[in-house]
């Protein structure tokens, strides 16, 4: 049985639920690296969803400001 690094669930009201799990220490290095890359991609997608939700709220409130894109390494 494989242990999941994270789970994504769509709730009854269409909300997204993210659960993150600590990987087992016995996972081979290559597999662990791939899981990290996958998790990073999921987190980046989650950030995009949060940004889009913030834009909708700011437009409704009339508080939308000019934003700068900041490179995160």
CHARMM-style PDB file with segment names, atoms N, HN, CA, C and O in Angstrom:
ATOM      1  N   UNK     1       0.852  -1.190   0.000  1.00  0.00      PROA
ATOM      2  CA  UNK     1       0.000   0.000   0.000  1.00  0.00      PROA
ATOM      3  C   UNK     1       0.887   1.239   0.000  1.00  0.00      PROA
ATOM      4  O   UNK     1       1.812   1.338   0.807  1.00  0.00      PROA
ATOM      5  N   UNK     2       0.620   2.171  -0.884  1.00  0.00      PROA
ATOM      6  HN  UNK     2      -0.131   2.091  -1.540  1.00  0.00      PROA
ATOM      7  CA  UNK     2       1.417   3.391  -0.953  1.00  0.00      PROA
ATOM      8  C   UNK     2       0.802   4.465  -0.074  1.00  0.00      PROA
ATOM      9  O   UNK     2      -0.417   4.606   0.018  1.00  0.00      PROA
ATOM     10  N   UNK     3       1.675   5.211   0.561  1.00  0.00      PROA
ATOM     11  HN  UNK     3       2.666   5.097   0.486  1.00  0.00      PROA
ATOM     12  CA  UNK     3       1.245   6.321   1.394  1.00  0.00      PROA
ATOM     13  C   UNK     3       1.193   7.567   0.530  1.00  0.00      PROA
ATOM     14  O   UNK     3       2.131   7.845  -0.217  1.00  0.00      PROA
ATOM     15  N   UNK     4       0.117   8.312   0.624  1.00  0.00      PROA
ATOM     16  HN  UNK     4      -0.645   8.086   1.231  1.00  0.00      PROA
ATOM     17  CA  UNK     4      -0.040   9.518  -0.171  1.00  0.00      PROA
ATOM     18  C   UNK     4       0.628  10.693   0.533  1.00  0.00      PROA
ATOM     19  O   UNK     4       0.556  10.829   1.755  1.00  0.00      PROA
ATOM     20  N   UNK     5       1.280  11.538  -0.262  1.00  0.00      PROA
ATOM     21  HN  UNK     5       1.339  11.427  -1.254  1.00  0.00      PROA
ATOM     22  CA  UNK     5       1.889  12.743   0.280  1.00  0.00      PROA
ATOM     23  C   UNK     5       0.812  13.789   0.570  1.00  0.00      PROA
ATOM     24  O   UNK     5       0.920  14.552   1.531  1.00  0.00      PROA
ATOM     25  N   UNK     6      -0.221  13.818  -0.263  1.00  0.00      PROA
ATOM     26  HN  UNK     6      -0.309  13.198  -1.043  1.00  0.00      PROA
ATOM     27  CA  UNK     6      -1.335  14.734  -0.044  1.00  0.00      PROA
ATOM     28  C   UNK     6      -2.592  14.137  -0.649  1.00  0.00      PROA
ATOM     29  O   UNK     6      -2.527  13.250  -1.499  1.00  0.00      PROA
ATOM     30  N   UNK     7      -3.723  14.629  -0.205  1.00  0.00      PROA
ATOM     31  HN  UNK     7      -3.776  15.351   0.485  1.00  0.00      PROA
ATOM     32  CA  UNK     7      -5.017  14.222  -0.740  1.00  0.00      PROA
ATOM     33  C   UNK     7      -5.801  15.486  -1.070  1.00  0.00      PROA
ATOM     34  O   UNK     7      -5.676  16.501  -0.385  1.00  0.00      PROA
ATOM     35  N   UNK     8      -6.599  15.417  -2.109  1.00  0.00      PROA
ATOM     36  HN  UNK     8      -6.700  14.593  -2.665  1.00  0.00      PROA
ATOM     37  CA  UNK     8      -7.495  16.515  -2.470  1.00  0.00      PROA
ATOM     38  C   UNK     8      -8.897  15.935  -2.520  1.00  0.00      PROA
ATOM     39  O   UNK     8      -9.135  14.899  -3.140  1.00  0.00      PROA
ATOM     40  N   UNK     9      -9.809  16.610  -1.865  1.00  0.00      PROA
ATOM     41  HN  UNK     9      -9.616  17.452  -1.361  1.00  0.00      PROA
ATOM     42  CA  UNK     9     -11.179  16.123  -1.798  1.00  0.00      PROA
ATOM     43  C   UNK     9     -12.121  17.279  -2.135  1.00  0.00      PROA
ATOM     44  O   UNK     9     -11.874  18.424  -1.755  1.00  0.00      PROA
ATOM     45  N   UNK    10     -13.190  16.970  -2.844  1.00  0.00      PROA
ATOM     46  HN  UNK    10     -13.390  16.040  -3.152  1.00  0.00      PROA
ATOM     47  CA  UNK    10     -14.222  17.968  -3.102  1.00  0.00      PROA
ATOM     48  C   UNK    10     -15.369  17.672  -2.150  1.00  0.00      PROA
ATOM     49  O   UNK    10     -15.975  16.601  -2.195  1.00  0.00      PROA
ATOM     50  N   UNK    11     -15.657  18.643  -1.286  1.00  0.00      PROA
ATOM     51  HN  UNK    11     -15.165  19.513  -1.249  1.00  0.00      PROA
ATOM     52  CA  UNK    11     -16.682  18.462  -0.269  1.00  0.00      PROA
ATOM     53  C   UNK    11     -18.085  18.608  -0.823  1.00  0.00      PROA
ATOM     54  O   UNK    11     -18.262  18.911  -2.003  1.00  0.00      PROA
ATOM     55  N   UNK    12     -19.087  18.394   0.027  1.00  0.00      PROA
ATOM     56  HN  UNK    12     -18.943  18.148   0.986  1.00  0.00      PROA
ATOM     57  CA  UNK    12     -20.483  18.441  -0.411  1.00  0.00      PROA
ATOM     58  C   UNK    12     -20.920  19.802  -0.942  1.00  0.00      PROA
ATOM     59  O   UNK    12     -21.831  19.886  -1.766  1.00  0.00      PROA
ATOM     60  N   UNK    13     -20.275  20.863  -0.475  1.00  0.00      PROA
ATOM     61  HN  UNK    13     -19.535  20.795   0.194  1.00  0.00      PROA
ATOM     62  CA  UNK    13     -20.612  22.208  -0.952  1.00  0.00      PROA
ATOM     63  C   UNK    13     -19.626  22.695  -2.002  1.00  0.00      PROA
ATOM     64  O   UNK    13     -19.478  23.899  -2.210  1.00  0.00      PROA
ATOM     65  N   UNK    14     -18.943  21.747  -2.673  1.00  0.00      PROA
ATOM     66  HN  UNK    14     -19.063  20.769  -2.504  1.00  0.00      PROA
ATOM     67  CA  UNK    14     -17.984  22.025  -3.742  1.00  0.00      PROA
ATOM     68  C   UNK    14     -16.700  22.694  -3.242  1.00  0.00      PROA
ATOM     69  O   UNK    14     -15.961  23.279  -4.033  1.00  0.00      PROA
ATOM     70  N   UNK    15     -16.428  22.613  -1.926  1.00  0.00      PROA
ATOM     71  HN  UNK    15     -17.028  22.138  -1.283  1.00  0.00      PROA
ATOM     72  CA  UNK    15     -15.189  23.169  -1.426  1.00  0.00      PROA
ATOM     73  C   UNK    15     -14.062  22.161  -1.655  1.00  0.00      PROA
ATOM     74  O   UNK    15     -14.297  20.954  -1.702  1.00  0.00      PROA
ATOM     75  N   UNK    16     -12.829  22.673  -1.798  1.00  0.00      PROA
ATOM     76  HN  UNK    16     -12.638  23.654  -1.760  1.00  0.00      PROA
ATOM     77  CA  UNK    16     -11.656  21.814  -1.957  1.00  0.00      PROA
ATOM     78  C   UNK    16     -11.007  21.627  -0.592  1.00  0.00      PROA
ATOM     79  O   UNK    16     -10.783  22.595   0.135  1.00  0.00      PROA
ATOM     80  N   UNK    17     -10.707  20.376  -0.249  1.00  0.00      PROA
ATOM     81  HN  UNK    17     -10.889  19.590  -0.840  1.00  0.00      PROA
ATOM     82  CA  UNK    17     -10.054  20.059   1.021  1.00  0.00      PROA
ATOM     83  C   UNK    17      -8.703  19.436   0.696  1.00  0.00      PROA
ATOM     84  O   UNK    17      -8.637  18.419   0.005  1.00  0.00      PROA
ATOM     85  N   UNK    18      -7.619  20.043   1.193  1.00  0.00      PROA
ATOM     86  HN  UNK    18      -7.673  20.869   1.754  1.00  0.00      PROA
ATOM     87  CA  UNK    18      -6.266  19.532   0.986  1.00  0.00      PROA
ATOM     88  C   UNK    18      -5.766  18.949   2.293  1.00  0.00      PROA
ATOM     89  O   UNK    18      -5.856  19.591   3.339  1.00  0.00      PROA
ATOM     90  N   UNK    19      -5.235  17.731   2.236  1.00  0.00      PROA
ATOM     91  HN  UNK    19      -5.161  17.210   1.385  1.00  0.00      PROA
ATOM     92  CA  UNK    19      -4.611  17.089   3.393  1.00  0.00      PROA
ATOM     93  C   UNK    19      -3.193  16.711   3.005  1.00  0.00      PROA
ATOM     94  O   UNK    19      -2.979  16.057   1.984  1.00  0.00      PROA
ATOM     95  N   UNK    20      -2.224  17.118   3.813  1.00  0.00      PROA
ATOM     96  HN  UNK    20      -2.397  17.649   4.642  1.00  0.00      PROA
ATOM     97  CA  UNK    20      -0.822  16.813   3.549  1.00  0.00      PROA
ATOM     98  C   UNK    20      -0.321  15.814   4.577  1.00  0.00      PROA
ATOM     99  O   UNK    20      -0.575  15.956   5.773  1.00  0.00      PROA
ATOM    100  N   UNK    21       0.393  14.800   4.098  1.00  0.00      PROA
ATOM    101  HN  UNK    21       0.599  14.685   3.126  1.00  0.00      PROA
ATOM    102  CA  UNK    21       0.928  13.756   4.963  1.00  0.00      PROA
ATOM    103  C   UNK    21       2.447  13.736   4.868  1.00  0.00      PROA
ATOM    104  O   UNK    21       3.024  14.055   3.829  1.00  0.00      PROA
ATOM    105  N   UNK    22       3.072  13.361   5.950  1.00  0.00      PROA
ATOM    106  HN  UNK    22       2.604  13.101   6.794  1.00  0.00      PROA
ATOM    107  CA  UNK    22       4.529  13.235   5.966  1.00  0.00      PROA
ATOM    108  C   UNK    22       4.908  11.925   5.270  1.00  0.00      PROA
ATOM    109  O   UNK    22       4.358  10.874   5.598  1.00  0.00      PROA
ATOM    110  N   UNK    23       5.838  11.976   4.315  1.00  0.00      PROA
ATOM    111  HN  UNK    23       6.285  12.830   4.049  1.00  0.00      PROA
ATOM    112  CA  UNK    23       6.224  10.735   3.623  1.00  0.00      PROA
ATOM    113  C   UNK    23       7.000   9.802   4.542  1.00  0.00      PROA
ATOM    114  O   UNK    23       7.680  10.246   5.467  1.00  0.00      PROA
ATOM    115  N   UNK    24       6.889   8.521   4.278  1.00  0.00      PROA
ATOM    116  HN  UNK    24       6.337   8.161   3.527  1.00  0.00      PROA
ATOM    117  CA  UNK    24       7.633   7.525   5.057  1.00  0.00      PROA
ATOM    118  C   UNK    24       9.120   7.670   4.796  1.00  0.00      PROA
ATOM    119  O   UNK    24       9.537   8.007   3.688  1.00  0.00      PROA
ATOM    120  N   UNK    25       9.906   7.416   5.809  1.00  0.00      PROA
ATOM    121  HN  UNK    25       9.567   7.141   6.709  1.00  0.00      PROA
ATOM    122  CA  UNK    25      11.365   7.545   5.669  1.00  0.00      PROA
ATOM    123  C   UNK    25      11.955   6.428   4.818  1.00  0.00      PROA
ATOM    124  O   UNK    25      13.112   6.523   4.408  1.00  0.00      PROA
ATOM    125  N   UNK    26      11.206   5.389   4.546  1.00  0.00      PROA
ATOM    126  HN  UNK    26      10.266   5.311   4.879  1.00  0.00      PROA
ATOM    127  CA  UNK    26      11.723   4.266   3.772  1.00  0.00      PROA
ATOM    128  C   UNK    26      11.538   4.432   2.267  1.00  0.00      PROA
ATOM    129  O   UNK    26      11.946   3.567   1.492  1.00  0.00      PROA
ATOM    130  N   UNK    27      10.935   5.520   1.857  1.00  0.00      PROA
ATOM    131  HN  UNK    27      10.604   6.223   2.487  1.00  0.00      PROA
ATOM    132  CA  UNK    27      10.716   5.763   0.427  1.00  0.00      PROA
ATOM    133  C   UNK    27      12.065   6.045  -0.230  1.00  0.00      PROA
ATOM    134  O   UNK    27      12.837   6.858   0.279  1.00  0.00      PROA
ATOM    135  N   UNK    28      12.365   5.379  -1.369  1.00  0.00      PROA
ATOM    136  HN  UNK    28      11.738   4.719  -1.782  1.00  0.00      PROA
ATOM    137  CA  UNK    28      13.638   5.634  -2.058  1.00  0.00      PROA
ATOM    138  C   UNK    28      13.783   7.106  -2.441  1.00  0.00      PROA
ATOM    139  O   UNK    28      12.790   7.793  -2.682  1.00  0.00      PROA
ATOM    140  N   UNK    29      15.026   7.582  -2.495  1.00  0.00      PROA
ATOM    141  HN  UNK    29      15.832   7.024  -2.299  1.00  0.00      PROA
ATOM    142  CA  UNK    29      15.296   8.998  -2.776  1.00  0.00      PROA
ATOM    143  C   UNK    29      14.642   9.481  -4.065  1.00  0.00      PROA
ATOM    144  O   UNK    29      14.061  10.566  -4.091  1.00  0.00      PROA
ATOM    145  N   UNK    30      14.728   8.695  -5.128  1.00  0.00      PROA
ATOM    146  HN  UNK    30      15.200   7.813  -5.106  1.00  0.00      PROA
ATOM    147  CA  UNK    30      14.158   9.112  -6.413  1.00  0.00      PROA
ATOM    148  C   UNK    30      12.639   9.276  -6.302  1.00  0.00      PROA
ATOM    149  O   UNK    30      12.071  10.236  -6.823  1.00  0.00      PROA
ATOM    150  N   UNK    31      11.997   8.340  -5.626  1.00  0.00      PROA
ATOM    151  HN  UNK    31      12.458   7.561  -5.203  1.00  0.00      PROA
ATOM    152  CA  UNK    31      10.541   8.427  -5.447  1.00  0.00      PROA
ATOM    153  C   UNK    31      10.186   9.635  -4.589  1.00  0.00      PROA
ATOM    154  O   UNK    31       9.210  10.331  -4.868  1.00  0.00      PROA
ATOM    155  N   UNK    32      10.971   9.884  -3.549  1.00  0.00      PROA
ATOM    156  HN  UNK    32      11.764   9.319  -3.322  1.00  0.00      PROA
ATOM    157  CA  UNK    32      10.722  11.028  -2.670  1.00  0.00      PROA
ATOM    158  C   UNK    32      10.859  12.333  -3.451  1.00  0.00      PROA
ATOM    159  O   UNK    32      10.063  13.255  -3.271  1.00  0.00      PROA
ATOM    160  N   UNK    33      11.871  12.410  -4.319  1.00  0.00      PROA
ATOM    161  HN  UNK    33      12.518  11.661  -4.466  1.00  0.00      PROA
ATOM    162  CA  UNK    33      12.052  13.609  -5.142  1.00  0.00      PROA
ATOM    163  C   UNK    33      10.864  13.833  -6.069  1.00  0.00      PROA
ATOM    164  O   UNK    33      10.412  14.963  -6.257  1.00  0.00      PROA
ATOM    165  N   UNK    34      10.372  12.761  -6.634  1.00  0.00      PROA
ATOM    166  HN  UNK    34      10.739  11.843  -6.481  1.00  0.00      PROA
ATOM    167  CA  UNK    34       9.207  12.888  -7.534  1.00  0.00      PROA
ATOM    168  C   UNK    34       7.968  13.322  -6.772  1.00  0.00      PROA
ATOM    169  O   UNK    34       7.172  14.121  -7.266  1.00  0.00      PROA
ATOM    170  N   UNK    35       7.806  12.788  -5.554  1.00  0.00      PROA
ATOM    171  HN  UNK    35       8.452  12.139  -5.153  1.00  0.00      PROA
ATOM    172  CA  UNK    35       6.651  13.189  -4.744  1.00  0.00      PROA
ATOM    173  C   UNK    35       6.746  14.663  -4.368  1.00  0.00      PROA
ATOM    174  O   UNK    35       5.737  15.367  -4.359  1.00  0.00      PROA
ATOM    175  N   UNK    36       7.952  15.133  -4.058  1.00  0.00      PROA
ATOM    176  HN  UNK    36       8.772  14.561  -4.065  1.00  0.00      PROA
ATOM    177  CA  UNK    36       8.126  16.545  -3.728  1.00  0.00      PROA
ATOM    178  C   UNK    36       7.779  17.429  -4.928  1.00  0.00      PROA
ATOM    179  O   UNK    36       7.114  18.455  -4.781  1.00  0.00      PROA
ATOM    180  N   UNK    37       8.235  17.022  -6.114  1.00  0.00      PROA
ATOM    181  HN  UNK    37       8.775  16.189  -6.233  1.00  0.00      PROA
ATOM    182  CA  UNK    37       7.930  17.797  -7.322  1.00  0.00      PROA
ATOM    183  C   UNK    37       6.425  17.846  -7.562  1.00  0.00      PROA
ATOM    184  O   UNK    37       5.869  18.885  -7.917  1.00  0.00      PROA
ATOM    185  N   UNK    38       5.789  16.713  -7.364  1.00  0.00      PROA
ATOM    186  HN  UNK    38       6.241  15.869  -7.076  1.00  0.00      PROA
ATOM    187  CA  UNK    38       4.346  16.642  -7.542  1.00  0.00      PROA
ATOM    188  C   UNK    38       3.634  17.529  -6.521  1.00  0.00      PROA
ATOM    189  O   UNK    38       2.695  18.250  -6.859  1.00  0.00      PROA
ATOM    190  N   UNK    39       4.090  17.465  -5.274  1.00  0.00      PROA
ATOM    191  HN  UNK    39       4.852  16.879  -5.000  1.00  0.00      PROA
ATOM    192  CA  UNK    39       3.478  18.280  -4.219  1.00  0.00      PROA
ATOM    193  C   UNK    39       3.689  19.764  -4.511  1.00  0.00      PROA
ATOM    194  O   UNK    39       2.790  20.576  -4.292  1.00  0.00      PROA
ATOM    195  N   UNK    40       4.877  20.118  -5.005  1.00  0.00      PROA
ATOM    196  HN  UNK    40       5.607  19.459  -5.183  1.00  0.00      PROA
ATOM    197  CA  UNK    40       5.155  21.513  -5.330  1.00  0.00      PROA
ATOM    198  C   UNK    40       4.185  22.001  -6.412  1.00  0.00      PROA
ATOM    199  O   UNK    40       3.653  23.108  -6.320  1.00  0.00      PROA
ATOM    200  N   UNK    41       3.960  21.175  -7.428  1.00  0.00      PROA
ATOM    201  HN  UNK    41       4.392  20.276  -7.503  1.00  0.00      PROA
ATOM    202  CA  UNK    41       3.013  21.538  -8.487  1.00  0.00      PROA
ATOM    203  C   UNK    41       1.609  21.725  -7.952  1.00  0.00      PROA
ATOM    204  O   UNK    41       0.895  22.632  -8.380  1.00  0.00      PROA
ATOM    205  N   UNK    42       1.205  20.872  -7.016  1.00  0.00      PROA
ATOM    206  HN  UNK    42       1.786  20.136  -6.669  1.00  0.00      PROA
ATOM    207  CA  UNK    42      -0.121  20.991  -6.415  1.00  0.00      PROA
ATOM    208  C   UNK    42      -0.214  22.275  -5.592  1.00  0.00      PROA
ATOM    209  O   UNK    42      -1.240  22.955  -5.620  1.00  0.00      PROA
ATOM    210  N   UNK    43       0.852  22.610  -4.858  1.00  0.00      PROA
ATOM    211  HN  UNK    43       1.685  22.058  -4.836  1.00  0.00      PROA
ATOM    212  CA  UNK    43       0.848  23.843  -4.072  1.00  0.00      PROA
ATOM    213  C   UNK    43       0.794  25.077  -4.978  1.00  0.00      PROA
ATOM    214  O   UNK    43       0.121  26.056  -4.655  1.00  0.00      PROA
ATOM    215  N   UNK    44       1.498  25.029  -6.103  1.00  0.00      PROA
ATOM    216  HN  UNK    44       2.044  24.234  -6.365  1.00  0.00      PROA
ATOM    217  CA  UNK    44       1.446  26.146  -7.049  1.00  0.00      PROA
ATOM    218  C   UNK    44       0.040  26.301  -7.629  1.00  0.00      PROA
ATOM    219  O   UNK    44      -0.442  27.420  -7.805  1.00  0.00      PROA
ATOM    220  N   UNK    45      -0.615  25.178  -7.924  1.00  0.00      PROA
ATOM    221  HN  UNK    45      -0.223  24.269  -7.781  1.00  0.00      PROA
ATOM    222  CA  UNK    45      -1.992  25.229  -8.418  1.00  0.00      PROA
ATOM    223  C   UNK    45      -2.918  25.794  -7.336  1.00  0.00      PROA
ATOM    224  O   UNK    45      -3.824  26.574  -7.629  1.00  0.00      PROA
ATOM    225  N   UNK    46      -2.679  25.391  -6.084  1.00  0.00      PROA
ATOM    226  HN  UNK    46      -1.943  24.758  -5.846  1.00  0.00      PROA
ATOM    227  CA  UNK    46      -3.478  25.902  -4.968  1.00  0.00      PROA
ATOM    228  C   UNK    46      -3.293  27.414  -4.831  1.00  0.00      PROA
ATOM    229  O   UNK    46      -4.257  28.138  -4.582  1.00  0.00      PROA
ATOM    230  N   UNK    47      -2.053  27.892  -4.994  1.00  0.00      PROA
ATOM    231  HN  UNK    47      -1.270  27.304  -5.196  1.00  0.00      PROA
ATOM    232  CA  UNK    47      -1.775  29.331  -4.928  1.00  0.00      PROA
ATOM    233  C   UNK    47      -2.552  30.062  -6.026  1.00  0.00      PROA
ATOM    234  O   UNK    47      -3.103  31.136  -5.785  1.00  0.00      PROA
ATOM    235  N   UNK    48      -2.599  29.483  -7.233  1.00  0.00      PROA
ATOM    236  HN  UNK    48      -2.152  28.610  -7.429  1.00  0.00      PROA
ATOM    237  CA  UNK    48      -3.356  30.094  -8.330  1.00  0.00      PROA
ATOM    238  C   UNK    48      -4.841  30.186  -7.988  1.00  0.00      PROA
ATOM    239  O   UNK    48      -5.491  31.184  -8.295  1.00  0.00      PROA
ATOM    240  N   UNK    49      -5.379  29.136  -7.348  1.00  0.00      PROA
ATOM    241  HN  UNK    49      -4.850  28.325  -7.098  1.00  0.00      PROA
ATOM    242  CA  UNK    49      -6.788  29.155  -6.946  1.00  0.00      PROA
ATOM    243  C   UNK    49      -7.050  30.243  -5.908  1.00  0.00      PROA
ATOM    244  O   UNK    49      -8.054  30.950  -5.987  1.00  0.00      PROA
ATOM    245  N   UNK    50      -6.150  30.377  -4.935  1.00  0.00      PROA
ATOM    246  HN  UNK    50      -5.334  29.802  -4.871  1.00  0.00      PROA
ATOM    247  CA  UNK    50      -6.303  31.409  -3.907  1.00  0.00      PROA
ATOM    248  C   UNK    50      -6.228  32.793  -4.539  1.00  0.00      PROA
ATOM    249  O   UNK    50      -7.029  33.668  -4.211  1.00  0.00      PROA
ATOM    250  N   UNK    51      -5.267  32.998  -5.444  1.00  0.00      PROA
ATOM    251  HN  UNK    51      -4.616  32.287  -5.710  1.00  0.00      PROA
ATOM    252  CA  UNK    51      -5.148  34.289  -6.125  1.00  0.00      PROA
ATOM    253  C   UNK    51      -6.421  34.633  -6.904  1.00  0.00      PROA
ATOM    254  O   UNK    51      -6.883  35.773  -6.869  1.00  0.00      PROA
ATOM    255  N   UNK    52      -6.980  33.656  -7.599  1.00  0.00      PROA
ATOM    256  HN  UNK    52      -6.604  32.730  -7.627  1.00  0.00      PROA
ATOM    257  CA  UNK    52      -8.205  33.893  -8.363  1.00  0.00      PROA
ATOM    258  C   UNK    52      -9.368  34.229  -7.431  1.00  0.00      PROA
ATOM    259  O   UNK    52     -10.169  35.114  -7.733  1.00  0.00      PROA
ATOM    260  N   UNK    53      -9.461  33.530  -6.303  1.00  0.00      PROA
ATOM    261  HN  UNK    53      -8.809  32.811  -6.058  1.00  0.00      PROA
ATOM    262  CA  UNK    53     -10.527  33.813  -5.338  1.00  0.00      PROA
ATOM    263  C   UNK    53     -10.381  35.211  -4.757  1.00  0.00      PROA
ATOM    264  O   UNK    53     -11.373  35.916  -4.573  1.00  0.00      PROA
ATOM    265  N   UNK    54      -9.147  35.615  -4.467  1.00  0.00      PROA
ATOM    266  HN  UNK    54      -8.341  35.042  -4.616  1.00  0.00      PROA
ATOM    267  CA  UNK    54      -8.902  36.970  -3.954  1.00  0.00      PROA
ATOM    268  C   UNK    54      -9.310  38.038  -4.965  1.00  0.00      PROA
ATOM    269  O   UNK    54      -9.868  39.069  -4.590  1.00  0.00      PROA
ATOM    270  N   UNK    55      -9.036  37.797  -6.230  1.00  0.00      PROA
ATOM    271  HN  UNK    55      -8.582  36.960  -6.535  1.00  0.00      PROA
ATOM    272  CA  UNK    55      -9.428  38.759  -7.269  1.00  0.00      PROA
ATOM    273  C   UNK    55     -10.938  38.940  -7.309  1.00  0.00      PROA
ATOM    274  O   UNK    55     -11.428  40.062  -7.436  1.00  0.00      PROA
ATOM    275  N   UNK    56     -11.674  37.844  -7.200  1.00  0.00      PROA
ATOM    276  HN  UNK    56     -11.275  36.933  -7.097  1.00  0.00      PROA
ATOM    277  CA  UNK    56     -13.141  37.917  -7.222  1.00  0.00      PROA
ATOM    278  C   UNK    56     -13.630  38.734  -6.030  1.00  0.00      PROA
ATOM    279  O   UNK    56     -14.483  39.608  -6.188  1.00  0.00      PROA
ATOM    280  N   UNK    57     -13.101  38.460  -4.844  1.00  0.00      PROA
ATOM    281  HN  UNK    57     -12.408  37.751  -4.716  1.00  0.00      PROA
ATOM    282  CA  UNK    57     -13.518  39.190  -3.646  1.00  0.00      PROA
ATOM    283  C   UNK    57     -13.168  40.671  -3.768  1.00  0.00      PROA
ATOM    284  O   UNK    57     -13.987  41.531  -3.446  1.00  0.00      PROA
ATOM    285  N   UNK    58     -11.961  40.970  -4.230  1.00  0.00      PROA
ATOM    286  HN  UNK    58     -11.296  40.271  -4.492  1.00  0.00      PROA
ATOM    287  CA  UNK    58     -11.538  42.366  -4.362  1.00  0.00      PROA
ATOM    288  C   UNK    58     -12.385  43.120  -5.379  1.00  0.00      PROA
ATOM    289  O   UNK    58     -12.689  44.295  -5.178  1.00  0.00      PROA
ATOM    290  N   UNK    59     -12.768  42.465  -6.462  1.00  0.00      PROA
ATOM    291  HN  UNK    59     -12.521  41.510  -6.625  1.00  0.00      PROA
ATOM    292  CA  UNK    59     -13.631  43.119  -7.455  1.00  0.00      PROA
ATOM    293  C   UNK    59     -15.000  43.420  -6.860  1.00  0.00      PROA
ATOM    294  O   UNK    59     -15.555  44.496  -7.086  1.00  0.00      PROA
ATOM    295  N   UNK    60     -15.548  42.473  -6.098  1.00  0.00      PROA
ATOM    296  HN  UNK    60     -15.098  41.599  -5.915  1.00  0.00      PROA
ATOM    297  CA  UNK    60     -16.863  42.685  -5.476  1.00  0.00      PROA
ATOM    298  C   UNK    60     -16.812  43.799  -4.441  1.00  0.00      PROA
ATOM    299  O   UNK    60     -17.758  44.574  -4.306  1.00  0.00      PROA
ATOM    300  N   UNK    61     -15.691  43.877  -3.704  1.00  0.00      PROA
ATOM    301  HN  UNK    61     -14.922  43.247  -3.815  1.00  0.00      PROA
ATOM    302  CA  UNK    61     -15.558  44.905  -2.672  1.00  0.00      PROA
ATOM    303  C   UNK    61     -15.088  46.239  -3.238  1.00  0.00      PROA
ATOM    304  O   UNK    61     -15.172  47.264  -2.560  1.00  0.00      PROA
ATOM    305  N   UNK    62     -14.599  46.236  -4.462  1.00  0.00      PROA
ATOM    306  HN  UNK    62     -14.531  45.404  -5.012  1.00  0.00      PROA
ATOM    307  CA  UNK    62     -14.051  47.443  -5.055  1.00  0.00      PROA
ATOM    308  C   UNK    62     -12.704  47.814  -4.458  1.00  0.00      PROA
ATOM    309  O   UNK    62     -12.327  48.985  -4.454  1.00  0.00      PROA
ATOM    310  N   UNK    63     -11.983  46.831  -3.958  1.00  0.00      PROA
ATOM    311  HN  UNK    63     -12.290  45.879  -3.962  1.00  0.00      PROA
ATOM    312  CA  UNK    63     -10.691  47.086  -3.309  1.00  0.00      PROA
ATOM    313  C   UNK    63      -9.520  46.531  -4.106  1.00  0.00      PROA
ATOM    314  O   UNK    63      -8.411  46.407  -3.586  1.00  0.00      PROA
ATOM    315  N   UNK    64      -9.768  46.198  -5.365  1.00  0.00      PROA
ATOM    316  HN  UNK    64     -10.669  46.299  -5.787  1.00  0.00      PROA
ATOM    317  CA  UNK    64      -8.703  45.612  -6.175  1.00  0.00      PROA
ATOM    318  C   UNK    64      -7.599  46.639  -6.405  1.00  0.00      PROA
ATOM    319  O   UNK    64      -7.861  47.766  -6.825  1.00  0.00      PROA
ATOM    320  N   UNK    65      -6.366  46.236  -6.124  1.00  0.00      PROA
ATOM    321  HN  UNK    65      -6.153  45.320  -5.782  1.00  0.00      PROA
ATOM    322  CA  UNK    65      -5.213  47.115  -6.273  1.00  0.00      PROA
ATOM    323  C   UNK    65      -4.293  46.563  -7.336  1.00  0.00      PROA
ATOM    324  O   UNK    65      -4.349  45.383  -7.684  1.00  0.00      PROA
ATOM    325  N   UNK    66      -3.438  47.442  -7.848  1.00  0.00      PROA
ATOM    326  HN  UNK    66      -3.392  48.400  -7.566  1.00  0.00      PROA
ATOM    327  CA  UNK    66      -2.397  46.981  -8.766  1.00  0.00      PROA
ATOM    328  C   UNK    66      -1.457  46.085  -7.982  1.00  0.00      PROA
ATOM    329  O   UNK    66      -1.015  46.446  -6.892  1.00  0.00      PROA
ATOM    330  N   UNK    67      -1.152  44.929  -8.527  1.00  0.00      PROA
ATOM    331  HN  UNK    67      -1.511  44.635  -9.413  1.00  0.00      PROA
ATOM    332  CA  UNK    67      -0.265  44.020  -7.807  1.00  0.00      PROA
ATOM    333  C   UNK    67       1.000  43.781  -8.606  1.00  0.00      PROA
ATOM    334  O   UNK    67       1.030  43.916  -9.829  1.00  0.00      PROA
ATOM    335  N   UNK    68       2.041  43.422  -7.877  1.00  0.00      PROA
ATOM    336  HN  UNK    68       2.017  43.312  -6.883  1.00  0.00      PROA
ATOM    337  CA  UNK    68       3.312  43.083  -8.497  1.00  0.00      PROA
ATOM    338  C   UNK    68       3.530  41.591  -8.344  1.00  0.00      PROA
ATOM    339  O   UNK    68       3.238  41.012  -7.298  1.00  0.00      PROA
ATOM    340  N   UNK    69       4.044  40.977  -9.394  1.00  0.00      PROA
ATOM    341  HN  UNK    69       4.282  41.447 -10.244  1.00  0.00      PROA
ATOM    342  CA  UNK    69       4.382  39.561  -9.336  1.00  0.00      PROA
ATOM    343  C   UNK    69       5.763  39.447  -8.702  1.00  0.00      PROA
ATOM    344  O   UNK    69       6.717  40.073  -9.162  1.00  0.00      PROA
ATOM    345  N   UNK    70       5.864  38.652  -7.651  1.00  0.00      PROA
ATOM    346  HN  UNK    70       5.088  38.144  -7.277  1.00  0.00      PROA
ATOM    347  CA  UNK    70       7.124  38.448  -6.941  1.00  0.00      PROA
ATOM    348  C   UNK    70       7.592  37.036  -7.203  1.00  0.00      PROA
ATOM    349  O   UNK    70       6.860  36.078  -6.957  1.00  0.00      PROA
ATOM    350  N   UNK    71       8.809  36.902  -7.701  1.00  0.00      PROA
ATOM    351  HN  UNK    71       9.404  37.681  -7.900  1.00  0.00      PROA
ATOM    352  CA  UNK    71       9.401  35.595  -7.978  1.00  0.00      PROA
ATOM    353  C   UNK    71       9.764  34.909  -6.668  1.00  0.00      PROA
ATOM    354  O   UNK    71      10.518  35.455  -5.863  1.00  0.00      PROA
ATOM    355  N   UNK    72       9.225  33.712  -6.455  1.00  0.00      PROA
ATOM    356  HN  UNK    72       8.612  33.268  -7.109  1.00  0.00      PROA
ATOM    357  CA  UNK    72       9.520  32.945  -5.246  1.00  0.00      PROA
ATOM    358  C   UNK    72      10.407  31.779  -5.631  1.00  0.00      PROA
ATOM    359  O   UNK    72      10.072  31.005  -6.528  1.00  0.00      PROA
ATOM    360  N   UNK    73      11.542  31.651  -4.951  1.00  0.00      PROA
ATOM    361  HN  UNK    73      11.814  32.280  -4.222  1.00  0.00      PROA
ATOM    362  CA  UNK    73      12.483  30.571  -5.275  1.00  0.00      PROA
ATOM    363  C   UNK    73      12.446  29.499  -4.233  1.00  0.00      PROA
ATOM    364  OT1 UNK    73      13.172  28.510  -4.339  1.00  0.00      PROA
TER     365      UNK     73
END
